[in-house]
């Protein structure tokens, strides 16, 4: 981390974000924020994307401003599919500015903020929608988002088993080794051949892919919770559309979800409304959480990190 004179903000790199994070505390900050209407009070416009052509690339801007927190946070992201060898698919920065002075406060590693936010939102929704006992988990996808989902679930529930499938068997096996180290010997970790193999007998099914075609086309008859954390554009769908209609569909924010992921989300319940009137039988129902990635949750995550990295920064 470094800070210079004048308007040069604090720089918080990936390692510093990870070291500053208190995942259970962040989960509670998000829970209060959604329940008490802080998300609704913030101004969070739809993200803006710009296409580059040489090489093909997509650049995104995801802002949110909260007068309550005194922060304006914008995540800047770049996706370059034909990137040089060794480069990650996505680079991102989260830029934090004060709404009181306009002063730049910090630049955080945006990928690290995304990872932490994904884990925290997964933890929150899993805590709301699953029974309070060890969970059997199935995962489709073995990348970064899948790892954050497991991190999040472990923060709120013990895991009895984790079964993962991926397009590349080697990736799934690497994920299984990582997961076994995280969850410990009391949890069975296995690799499956197909998405259909991670459905039956699960309490939670997580998806973390960019698939255009649905990967989960049926759900078991008993109560199960689904965390869709991967593809969320209107032309991409990890879970079949009829499953979104048949079960309780949850989103971070309904207006954002319709704009980002299409009209199939028009009847969804957003987290603020859910927490304002939490059904007593929620863990006994089949629920599907379709995440679009909430810029307000990025703001809360960035504020959480800054408070812990540098308490004298005026946050909240």
N, C-alpha and C positions, 0 to 999 in steps of 0.2 A: 504494500500500500504506500502511496505517496501523496503529498499535498504541497502545492506551491503557493506563491503569493497571488494577490489579486483575484481574478475570477477563475483560476485554475482549480477545478474541483478535486475532491478526494477520489482516488482511483482504487476500486475494490476488485481484486482479481478473483479468479475461480476458487483458488484455495482459501482466500480470505472469506468469501461468501460461505463456503462449506464449513469453515471453522467457526463462523459467527452464528450459524443457524441453530436454533432450538426448535426442533420440529413440533413437539407437543405444544409449546407455547404459541407457535405460529398457527397451528390448527385452531386453537382457542381464539386467537385474534380474528381469524377468518370467520369462525362461527359467530362471534359477537357482531362482527361487521355486517354479515348477511342478515342476522336476526334482528338487529337494531336499526336497520335501514340505512346504514352508512354507504352501502353499495348503491342503493337507489338515489342517495343524495349526491353522490359523486357524478361528475360529467365524464362519460366514457363513450366517445363516438366510435363508429365502426372503423376498423383498421383500413388503411389505404395501402394498396400494392401497386408497384410500378414494374413493368417488364423490361428487362434488358435483352439485347439481341446478339451481342458479339462479345463474349459467349452468351448463350441463353441463360438468363438468371431472373430471379424474382426478388424484389426489395420491398420490405414491408415496414409500416409505421403504425405502432399500436399505443395510443395515448390514453391517459386518464388523469383527471385533476380532481383533487379532494380538498375543499376549503377546510374541512374538519381537521385533516392531517397537515394542512399547509404545504401540500406537495403537488407538483406536476411531474408525472413520470411518463416518459415515452420510451418504448422499446423499439430499437432499430434492428432489423434482421435482414440478412442476405442469404439467399439460397442459390447456389451455383452448381447445377448438376454435373457439368463437365469441368469440375475443379481439378487442379493439379493433384497428383498422387500425394497422399498423406494429409490433405486438408479435410476438415470435417465438412459435412453437407451444409451446415448452417452456422454462420457467425452472427452474434447479436451483442448489442450493448443496451443497457438500461440507463438512461440519462435522467437524473433527478434534479429538479429545480424548486426553489422556494416560491410559493404563491404570495408570500408576504413581501419579499424583497425582489423577486425575480432572479436572485443569485443562483448560479449553478452550485449544487451541493456535492454531487458525486456522479461518477460514471462506474457502473457495476458490470461485471461480466454477465451479459444477458442470458447466455445459455445456462449458467449456474443459477440465475434467478428463476428461469423457466423450470429447471429441474426441481428446485426447492418448492416452487409453487405447485407443480404437478404432484409431488409427494404429499404436500399438505392438503390439497383439495381431495385427492384420493382418500387420505385418512379421514377427512371430515365426512365425506359422503358414505364411505364404508362404515364408519361408526354409526351413522344415522340409519343405515339400511340393512344391517346384518345383526343376527343374534349375538349375544355376549357369550361366546364360546370359541374354541379353536376352529378356524375356518379351513375348508378345503378349497383351494384356488386353482383355476385354470387360466392360462395366459396364451394369447395368440400374438406372437411378436416377441423378439428377444433383444431389442435395442435399448436405448437410453430410457424411453418412456416406460417400457416394461419394468426396468429396474426401479424407477421412481415409484411405480405403483406398488411394488413389493415393499419398498421402504415405507411408503405411506401406510399400507395395511399393517405392517409390523408395529407401527407406532400406536395402533389402537386395538389390535387383536393378536393373540397368539395364532400361529399358522400350523395346521395339522398336516397339510400336504400342499405342494406346488407342482403342477404339471404344465409344461411349456411346449409349444410347437412353433416352428419357424420355417420359412421357405428354405433356409439353409441349415442343414442338420448340425454343421459345425458351430454355427452361432447359437443354436439352442443348447448344445452341450456346454459351450462356454458360459452361457447364462446359468445353466443348472449348477455348474461348479461355483459360480459367484453366489447364487442364491443359497446354496447349501452352507456356505461360509457365513452368510448373514443370519439365516434362521436357526442354525444349530442342529444338533443331532436328533432332536425330538420331532423334527418335521421331515417328512418324506419328500424328496425332490426327484421328479422323473421327466423324461423327454417323450413326447408323443409325436406320431407321424403326421396327423392332420388336425385342422381345427375341430372337426367333429369329435375328436377323441378327448377334448378338454371340456366337454359340455356336461355329460352325465355325472352325477354325484358331486357336483361342485356347489359351494355356497356363494362364491364370487367368480365371475368370468371377466377377465380383463383383455381389452384389445389395444394394440399399440403398433399399428401399421399405417401405411399410406394406400391401402387397397381401394381400387375403384369398385370392385365387385364385393357383395356381402360375403363375409367369412363365417358369420354366425347366422344360420338360417333357421334354427330351432332352439328352443330352450327346454330344459327338463320340466316336468309337471309341478314339482314342488317349488316353494319360494326360492328364488335365486336373485342375486344382484349382479348387474353388468356395469362395468366401468369402461366406457368407450373413450379412449384418450388419444386415438390416432387420427385417421382421416376424418375431417369435419366439414369439407366443402359440400355444396349442394350436389355436385356430380360424383361424390365419393361416399361410400357407405360401408362400414365394417359390419353392421348389424342390419339384417333385412328390415325393410320399411314396415312390413306388417307387424313385426315385433315391437316397433316403436308405437304403433297404434293400439296394440292389444294390452300393453302393460303401462304402469305408471312411469312416464317419461320425465326425467329431471334434467335441468340445465342450470348453468350459472345465472344466466339472464335470458329471458325469453326473447326479447327484441333482438339482442345480439345473436342468439341462436338461429332465429329465422333469417336474419340478414346473412349470416355466415354459412349456415348449413341447410337452408331451404325451408319450404312451407311444411314439411313433415314435422316441424317443431312448433307449429302454431298453438297446439293444445298442451304444450309442456308446462310443468310447474317449475318455477325457478327457485333457487335456494332460499331467497328471502321470504317468499310466500310459504315455502315448506316449513321453515324454522319458526315463522310467526304462528303457525297452527299445526304443530307436528302430530301426525296421526299416531295413536298409541300402538296400532298394529303394523307399523311400517315394516318392521323386520320380518313379518309374516307374509308379506306381499312380494310379488316379483317386480323389480324396479330396474330401470335402465337409465344410467346417467350418461348423457351425451355431452361431452365437454368440447367447447370451442376454444378454450383458452381465454381467460377473462383478464383484460388489461388492468381492471381495478384490483384483482387478486395479485397481479404483478406489482402494483403500487404498494399494497399492504406488505408483500414480501420484501420489497426494497426497503421500506420503512423499518421493518423488523430487523433486517441486516444492519442498517445504518445505526439504529439505536444501540446495537450490541457492539458494533465496531468502534463507534465514536460517540459516546453519550452526549457530548457537548453540541453535536449537530442538532439543530432545532427541528425535531420530527415529532409530530403528534401533539 
